[in-house]
Amino acid sequence: MANVVLVHGFWLGGWAWRDVAPALRAAGHTVYTPSLTGLGDRVHLASPAVNLATHINDIVNLIGYEELDQVHLLGHSGANVVVAGVADQIPERIAQLIYLDTGPLPSGMGVVDFDGTDERAQKEQLVKEQGAGWQLPVPDWITFGEQQLQGLEPEHFARMERFCVPQPWATAVDPLTLTNPAREQLPKLSLATTFTEGDVQQMVASGVPIFAPYTEPNWRFAELPTGHWPMFSEPAKLAQMLADAVAEKL
């Protein structure tokens, strides 16, 4: 069976996959749900020194020390840059990249560069005033809007309130550096939960850089209509889609 590594997005931790990983393991897959440095159960390691390279190394080292090959590597949301950086360093260990409700930023961009000017300025102000200059505070989730929050129940928000912690700001602003062309040949799946294939086509046509690679032949696209946190809102469906993706049924 397959090796699956699930990388959480901003503010989360390995705990986010608690309702997803068991189903994949029951299907016979080996599943890893690491917490990136400074987040989740590794929050005690948070410091201004934690940056994008730290998080990429977290996953590169996991794969190396566990001696994993043919890894199905998933990145949720802001972990898009993490999984891309991992694939750039060790493409020979990766079976496919799965982007969960996110897309591949081009080399030279950081996660925050995808924000509009006003949104970035607001985040910078929050980091300065509430994050000691190096942490992005946990957001007021309602600011994400109805589409992003679709499917979340009070117990989900309560869990997020208990376990989410500030994101090291450098992981958002550091530009992604990609140099290995072997990464580009890897199979890639976009598993979208808040946008459709039609939305992607429109954004490709308008020149949005994060979606430009979707026109390449090694990309596949699948939809799971729900909010931005499907590991909470639709864990069983997400697990089944991931099992199908590993089995190349998607």
C-alpha positions as CSV (number, residue, x, y, z in Angstrom):
1,M,0.0,0.0,0.0
2,A,1.0,3.7,-0.2
3,N,2.9,6.1,2.0
4,V,0.8,9.2,2.6
5,V,2.1,12.4,4.2
6,L,-0.6,15.0,5.1
7,V,0.8,18.5,5.8
8,H,-1.5,21.0,7.5
9,G,-2.1,24.6,6.7
10,F,-1.6,27.8,8.7
11,W,-2.4,27.8,12.4
12,L,-3.2,24.1,12.5
13,G,-1.1,21.0,13.4
14,G,-1.0,17.3,12.9
15,W,-4.2,17.1,15.1
16,A,-6.2,18.5,12.1
17,W,-6.2,15.1,10.4
18,R,-7.6,13.2,13.4
19,D,-10.8,12.3,11.6
20,V,-9.1,11.6,8.2
21,A,-6.0,9.5,8.9
22,P,-7.8,6.5,10.5
23,A,-9.8,5.7,7.4
24,L,-6.7,5.8,5.2
25,R,-4.8,3.5,7.7
26,A,-7.8,1.1,7.7
27,A,-7.4,0.9,4.0
28,G,-3.8,-0.3,4.5
29,H,-1.9,2.9,3.9
30,T,0.9,4.2,6.0
31,V,-0.1,7.7,7.0
32,Y,2.0,10.5,8.6
33,T,0.4,13.7,10.0
34,P,3.4,15.8,11.2
35,S,3.0,19.1,13.0
36,L,5.3,21.7,11.5
37,T,7.8,23.4,13.8
38,G,6.1,25.9,16.1
39,L,2.6,24.6,15.5
40,G,0.4,21.9,17.0
41,D,2.2,19.7,19.5
42,R,5.5,21.4,18.5
43,V,4.3,24.9,19.5
44,H,7.0,24.9,22.2
45,L,9.5,25.2,19.4
46,A,8.0,28.5,18.0
47,S,10.5,31.3,17.6
48,P,11.4,34.1,15.2
49,A,13.9,31.7,13.6
50,V,11.2,29.4,12.3
51,N,10.8,30.1,8.5
52,L,9.8,28.4,5.3
53,A,13.0,26.5,5.1
54,T,12.3,25.1,8.6
55,H,9.0,23.7,7.5
56,I,10.3,22.3,4.3
57,N,13.1,20.6,6.3
58,D,10.5,19.2,8.7
59,I,9.0,17.2,5.9
60,V,12.2,16.4,4.0
61,N,13.6,15.0,7.3
62,L,10.5,13.0,8.1
63,I,10.6,11.3,4.7
64,G,14.3,10.7,5.0
65,Y,14.4,9.4,8.5
66,E,11.3,7.2,8.0
67,E,13.0,5.9,4.8
68,L,9.9,6.6,2.7
69,D,9.6,6.3,-1.0
70,Q,6.8,6.8,-3.5
71,V,5.2,9.3,-1.1
72,H,1.8,10.8,-1.8
73,L,2.4,14.3,-0.4
74,L,-0.5,16.5,0.4
75,G,-0.3,20.2,1.3
76,H,-3.4,22.0,2.6
77,S,-3.8,25.8,2.0
78,G,-0.6,27.6,3.0
79,A,1.4,24.3,3.0
80,N,1.4,24.6,-0.8
81,V,4.9,26.1,-0.6
82,V,6.0,23.5,1.8
83,V,5.2,20.5,-0.4
84,A,6.5,22.2,-3.5
85,G,9.8,22.9,-1.6
86,V,10.0,19.3,-0.5
87,A,9.4,18.0,-4.0
88,D,12.1,20.4,-5.3
89,Q,14.6,18.8,-3.0
90,I,13.7,15.1,-3.2
91,P,11.5,14.5,-6.3
92,E,12.8,11.0,-6.5
93,R,10.9,10.2,-3.2
94,I,7.6,11.6,-4.3
95,A,4.8,9.7,-6.1
96,Q,2.5,12.6,-6.5
97,L,1.7,16.0,-5.0
98,I,-1.8,16.8,-3.8
99,Y,-2.9,20.4,-3.3
100,L,-5.9,20.6,-1.0
101,D,-7.9,23.8,-1.7
102,T,-4.8,25.6,-2.9
103,G,-2.5,25.8,-5.8
104,P,1.2,25.9,-6.7
105,L,2.9,29.3,-6.2
106,P,5.7,30.0,-8.6
107,S,9.3,30.3,-7.5
108,G,10.0,33.7,-6.0
109,M,6.5,34.2,-4.4
110,G,5.6,33.7,-0.8
111,V,2.2,32.8,0.6
112,V,1.4,36.4,1.6
113,D,2.1,37.6,-2.0
114,F,-1.2,36.0,-3.0
115,D,-3.0,38.4,-0.8
116,G,-4.3,41.7,-2.0
117,T,-2.4,44.9,-0.9
118,D,-5.0,45.8,1.9
119,E,-5.2,42.2,3.2
120,R,-1.4,42.0,3.4
121,A,-1.2,45.3,5.2
122,Q,-3.8,44.2,7.8
123,K,-1.8,41.0,8.5
124,E,1.4,43.0,8.8
125,Q,-0.3,45.2,11.3
126,L,-1.6,42.2,13.3
127,V,1.9,40.7,13.4
128,K,3.3,44.0,14.7
129,E,0.7,44.7,17.3
130,Q,-0.4,41.2,18.5
131,G,2.4,38.9,17.3
132,A,5.5,40.5,18.7
133,G,6.7,41.2,15.2
134,W,7.1,37.5,14.2
135,Q,3.8,35.7,14.6
136,L,0.5,35.9,12.6
137,P,-2.2,35.6,15.2
138,V,-5.0,33.0,14.9
139,P,-7.8,34.8,13.0
140,D,-11.3,35.5,13.8
141,W,-12.7,32.7,11.6
142,I,-15.8,34.6,10.6
143,T,-13.7,37.0,8.5
144,F,-13.2,34.2,6.0
145,G,-16.7,34.4,4.8
146,E,-19.5,31.9,4.3
147,Q,-18.0,29.9,1.4
148,Q,-14.7,29.2,3.2
149,L,-16.6,28.2,6.4
150,Q,-19.1,26.0,4.7
151,G,-19.8,22.8,6.7
152,L,-18.1,23.8,9.9
153,E,-20.2,23.2,13.0
154,P,-19.8,24.8,16.5
155,E,-17.7,21.8,17.6
156,H,-15.3,22.4,14.8
157,F,-14.8,26.0,15.7
158,A,-14.4,24.9,19.4
159,R,-11.7,22.5,18.4
160,M,-9.9,25.1,16.3
161,E,-10.2,27.5,19.2
162,R,-8.5,25.0,21.5
163,F,-5.7,23.9,19.3
164,C,-4.9,26.6,16.7
165,V,-1.8,28.7,17.5
166,P,-0.1,31.7,15.8
167,Q,1.7,31.1,12.6
168,P,5.4,32.0,12.4
169,W,5.2,35.0,10.0
170,A,8.4,34.2,8.2
171,T,6.7,31.1,6.8
172,A,4.2,33.3,5.0
173,V,6.6,36.0,3.7
174,D,9.6,33.9,2.7
175,P,9.7,33.4,-1.1
176,L,9.6,29.9,-2.4
177,T,12.8,28.9,-4.3
178,L,12.4,26.2,-6.9
179,T,15.4,25.1,-9.0
180,N,14.9,21.4,-9.8
181,P,13.1,20.7,-13.1
182,A,12.4,17.1,-12.0
183,R,9.8,18.4,-9.7
184,E,7.8,19.7,-12.6
185,Q,7.4,16.2,-14.0
186,L,5.7,14.8,-10.9
187,P,2.0,13.9,-11.1
188,K,-0.1,16.6,-9.4
189,L,-3.7,16.6,-8.2
190,S,-5.7,19.7,-7.3
191,L,-8.4,18.7,-4.8
192,A,-10.5,21.8,-4.6
193,T,-13.2,22.4,-2.0
194,T,-14.0,26.2,-2.4
195,F,-13.5,26.6,-6.2
196,T,-14.4,24.8,-9.3
197,E,-12.7,23.8,-12.5
198,G,-14.6,26.6,-14.2
199,D,-13.2,29.1,-11.7
200,V,-9.7,27.8,-12.5
201,Q,-10.2,28.2,-16.2
202,Q,-11.3,31.8,-15.6
203,M,-8.3,32.5,-13.4
204,V,-5.9,30.9,-15.8
205,A,-7.3,33.1,-18.6
206,S,-6.9,36.2,-16.4
207,G,-3.3,35.4,-15.7
208,V,-3.5,34.5,-11.9
209,P,0.0,32.8,-11.5
210,I,-1.0,30.2,-8.9
211,F,-3.3,28.6,-11.4
212,A,-1.3,28.8,-14.6
213,P,0.3,25.3,-14.2
214,Y,-3.1,23.7,-14.2
215,T,-3.0,23.7,-18.0
216,E,0.0,21.3,-18.0
217,P,-0.6,17.6,-18.8
218,N,0.6,16.2,-15.5
219,W,-2.2,18.0,-13.6
220,R,-5.5,16.4,-12.5
221,F,-8.5,18.2,-11.0
222,A,-11.2,16.9,-8.6
223,E,-13.8,18.7,-6.5
224,L,-15.2,18.2,-3.0
225,P,-17.7,21.0,-2.5
226,T,-17.4,22.2,1.1
227,G,-15.5,24.8,2.9
228,H,-11.7,25.5,3.2
229,W,-11.3,23.0,6.0
230,P,-12.6,19.7,4.6
231,M,-10.7,17.7,7.2
232,F,-13.3,19.0,9.7
233,S,-16.4,19.5,7.5
234,E,-16.2,16.3,5.3
235,P,-13.5,14.0,6.8
236,A,-15.0,10.8,5.5
237,K,-15.5,12.1,2.0
238,L,-12.0,13.6,2.0
239,A,-10.5,10.3,3.2
240,Q,-12.2,8.4,0.4
241,M,-11.1,10.9,-2.2
242,L,-7.5,10.6,-1.0
243,A,-7.7,6.8,-1.1
244,D,-9.0,7.1,-4.7
245,A,-6.2,9.5,-5.5
246,V,-3.6,7.1,-4.2
247,A,-5.1,4.3,-6.2
248,E,-5.1,6.6,-9.3
249,K,-8.9,6.5,-9.5
250,L,-9.1,10.3,-9.5
